[in-house]
Amino acid sequence: MGDERITAKQLSADFTWDETQRGRQAAVLVLISSDSEPKILFTQRARGISQAGQISFPGGSREGQEDPEQTALREACEEVGVSADRVKVLGRIPGPAITRLRFQVVAVVAEWDGDASSLRPDAREVARLLSFPVRDLVDPANRITWEIENGHRGPGFLLGDVMIWGMTAAITDAALRLAGWEQPWDETRIVHVPPEFR
């Protein structure tokens, strides 16, 4: 995969919430480890909360006049216990990502030390932590097009028994592409999203 890294130059400092649009404002934190083989941190949402079972990034709703970085860092600290002093913010992925629940979501990309063993996830929100090497995420064998009943489809990932789909997969796909890590893959490989990840 070489020594390519996602850089602030590839990201946007200007993309933010559209204050003229309706819907709640939120931010997620895409944590990429800074070690020799970069990994991306994901969570699986706990049962009993919205979108339970889905694979997601740490994140949540804006409070007050926070900017996207402040929202993403605060939510990541609350959800998984990562402190801001372990994180180097690189920028924001340009382009809006709107969920089916009418959130405006800004994806903030950051590097961190990658020590997942030191994290303390909040069991009320996080069922488990998942850390996938970029090498596995870009492997064409792990790439799929997900599909749900209404015919909606999008780029996704199938890693063992874990499916990443929806907004999280779209953000992951964008981050890999911006970093120059993406490899060609078979977009005609369509997999239905199973109930446990819904």
Backbone hydrogen bonds, N-H to C=O, Kabsch-Sander energy under -0.5 kcal/mol:
donor,donor_aa,acceptor,acceptor_aa,energy
4,E,1,M,-0.6
10,Q,7,T,-1.3
11,L,7,T,-0.5
11,L,8,A,-1.1
12,S,92,R,-3.3
19,E,17,W,-0.9
21,Q,18,D,-1.8
24,R,102,R,-0.8
26,A,104,Q,-3.0
27,A,60,G,-2.2
28,V,106,V,-2.1
29,L,58,P,-2.8
30,V,28,V,-0.6
30,V,108,V,-3.3
31,L,29,L,-0.9
32,I,30,V,-0.7
32,I,110,A,-2.9
33,S,31,L,-0.5
33,S,39,K,-3.0
34,S,112,W,-2.2
40,I,132,F,-2.5
41,L,31,L,-2.0
42,F,130,L,-3.5
43,T,56,S,-2.9
44,Q,128,R,-2.4
45,R,43,T,-0.5
45,R,54,Q,-2.8
46,A,125,E,-2.1
49,I,46,A,-1.1
52,A,49,I,-1.0
53,G,45,R,-2.1
54,Q,51,Q,-1.7
56,S,43,T,-3.1
60,G,27,A,-2.0
62,R,25,Q,-2.8
66,E,63,E,-1.7
71,T,67,D,-2.3
72,A,68,P,-2.9
73,L,69,E,-2.6
74,R,70,Q,-2.3
75,E,71,T,-2.6
76,A,72,A,-2.2
77,C,73,L,-2.1
78,E,74,R,-2.3
79,E,75,E,-2.8
80,V,76,A,-2.4
81,G,76,A,-0.9
81,G,77,C,-0.9
82,V,76,A,-1.0
86,R,83,S,-2.0
87,V,84,A,-1.6
88,K,111,E,-2.9
89,V,87,V,-0.6
90,L,109,V,-3.0
91,G,109,V,-1.4
92,R,12,S,-1.6
93,I,107,A,-2.6
97,A,105,V,-0.9
99,T,97,A,-0.5
99,T,103,F,-1.2
102,R,99,T,-1.6
104,Q,24,R,-3.5
105,V,97,A,-1.7
105,V,103,F,-0.7
106,V,26,A,-2.0
108,V,28,V,-2.9
108,V,106,V,-0.6
109,V,91,G,-3.1
110,A,30,V,-2.6
111,E,88,K,-2.5
112,W,32,I,-1.5
113,D,86,R,-0.7
116,A,114,G,-1.7
118,S,115,D,-1.3
119,L,116,A,-1.5
120,R,80,V,-1.6
122,D,79,E,-3.2
123,A,121,P,-0.7
125,E,122,D,-2.0
126,V,122,D,-2.9
127,A,44,Q,-3.3
127,A,125,E,-0.5
128,R,44,Q,-1.0
130,L,42,F,-2.6
132,F,40,I,-2.2
134,V,38,P,-2.9
136,D,133,P,-0.8
137,L,133,P,-2.0
138,V,134,V,-2.4
139,D,135,R,-0.5
142,N,139,D,-2.5
143,R,140,P,-1.2
144,I,156,G,-1.8
145,T,189,R,-2.9
146,W,144,I,-0.6
146,W,154,G,-2.3
147,E,191,V,-1.5
148,I,152,H,-1.8
151,G,148,I,-2.2
154,G,146,W,-1.3
156,G,144,I,-3.1
157,F,164,I,-2.1
158,L,142,N,-2.8
159,L,162,V,-2.7
160,G,158,L,-0.6
162,V,159,L,-1.8
164,I,157,F,-2.7
165,W,163,M,-0.5
168,T,165,W,-0.7
169,A,165,W,-1.0
170,A,166,G,-2.2
171,I,167,M,-2.5
172,T,168,T,-2.4
173,D,169,A,-2.9
174,A,170,A,-2.1
175,A,171,I,-2.5
176,L,172,T,-2.5
177,R,173,D,-2.1
178,L,174,A,-2.6
179,A,175,A,-1.9
180,G,176,L,-0.5
180,G,177,R,-1.1
181,W,176,L,-2.3
182,E,176,L,-1.2
187,E,185,W,-1.1
189,R,186,D,-1.5
190,I,188,T,-1.2
191,V,145,T,-2.4
193,V,147,E,-2.2
197,F,194,P,-1.8
198,R,195,P,-1.9
